[in-house]
Amino acid sequence: MFARIKHLSVLIVFATALFLGMVLNLVSADQEYSEDERRRLKQFPVPSFENITDGEYFQSLEAYSLDQFPYREAFRSVNAMTRLKLFNQTDVNGLYIIEESVYRMRYPLNESSIDHAGSLISSIYADYLQGMDVHFSIVPDKNYFVAEEHGYPHMDYGALETTLQDALKNMSYIPLFDKLDIDDYYRTDHHWRQERVVDVAEYFLESLDREYPKQNPYEFHNHSPFRGSYYGHVAMPLEPDTLTYLTNDTIARSYARNPVDDTIRHVYQKSALKGVDSYDVFLGGAHPFTELIDPKSDSDEELILFGDSYANSLAPLLLEGYSKITFVDLRHVSPNILDQYIDFSDQDVLFLYSTSILNDSWMLD
């Protein structure tokens, strides 16, 4: 008798929870965007004869119900804490936490992707850069500093370096792995922190035979809270970061130009600090081309910088050695049309890519 009452009670509680969830779902306004996950949420699908008969409508309805479930973010947090703290799982959907810092597992080394990256860069060199002073460097992802020590899988970084060096023997390699440590990166994001890579900028300029003026100090501008791209995906109650961007006389008098539509903007897009991704304050986020121009530079040297989003925060610091930096993001432009927007002559050239991009290099073309 007691067992029957217990089972009936569980059934009643479960049915009540389902009913209340359905009611809440019906009366709650649908959300268009998840700031934590940085993606648009599914909206109620419009039925039609075609999508009902082929089953697509019901798949869309299920996806909509999951995205618009009441208190969804709270349930995601409970799920993540249960898996990590109660069941002692090592990760949640490929993300793991060490000392309040979030990491995304990136492994194994995709050798075909590294070969593709080497071939792509080599073809750009053959088409546009022969006879120029060309360098390349690799930005390690956060796993490089902690994964092996804590028993997490990781790519073979040594093999990545060797493979790319073998493919790009006509370029000078600027090693970067030993110039960084884990404190140079945000805890809730994969990017490096601009205020921590001033010495890296100096190192690059010295490697490129450019002067780095010591008498032009930076002013620090802090923005908080900064919840990086990993923050929402791991769904854990972590302390957010502080984002810092640097200005000095050089950056203040410089401007950014888009050579595609000839528009001018500030080096830093401060409006991005109120947007979904505050890291877009650096150069306004991703663009095919961005020219950084210092109209009062003492130098007449120019740099062509091929890179990913790590270069967005580094490029303003490199203005100390150049009158113009042309930043090219190959994720958003075909290599076949580069000469339509760049006058290749005697510029310095630097290819700067993170290990995560090199390990998935098909996005570059």
Secondary structure, DSSP 4 states (H G I P E B T S, - for coil): -HHHHHHHHHHHHHHHHHHHHHHHHHHSPPPSEETTTTEEPP-PPPP-HHHHHTSHHHHHHHHHHHHT-TTHHHHHHHHHHIIIIIS--S-BTTEEEETTEEEE---S--HHHHHHHHHHHHHHIIIIITTSEEEEEEEPPTHHHHTTTTT-----HHHHHHHHHHHTTTSEE---GGG--GGGB-SSSSSBPGGG-HHHHHHHHHHTT----TTSPPEEEEEEEE--HHHHHHT--PPPEEEEEEE-HHHHH-EEEETTTTEEE-SB-GGGGGSS-GGGGBTTS--SEEEEE-TT-S---EEEEEE-HHHHHHHHHHGGG-SEEEEE-TTSS-GGGGGGT---SS-EEEEEEEHHHHTTGGGG-
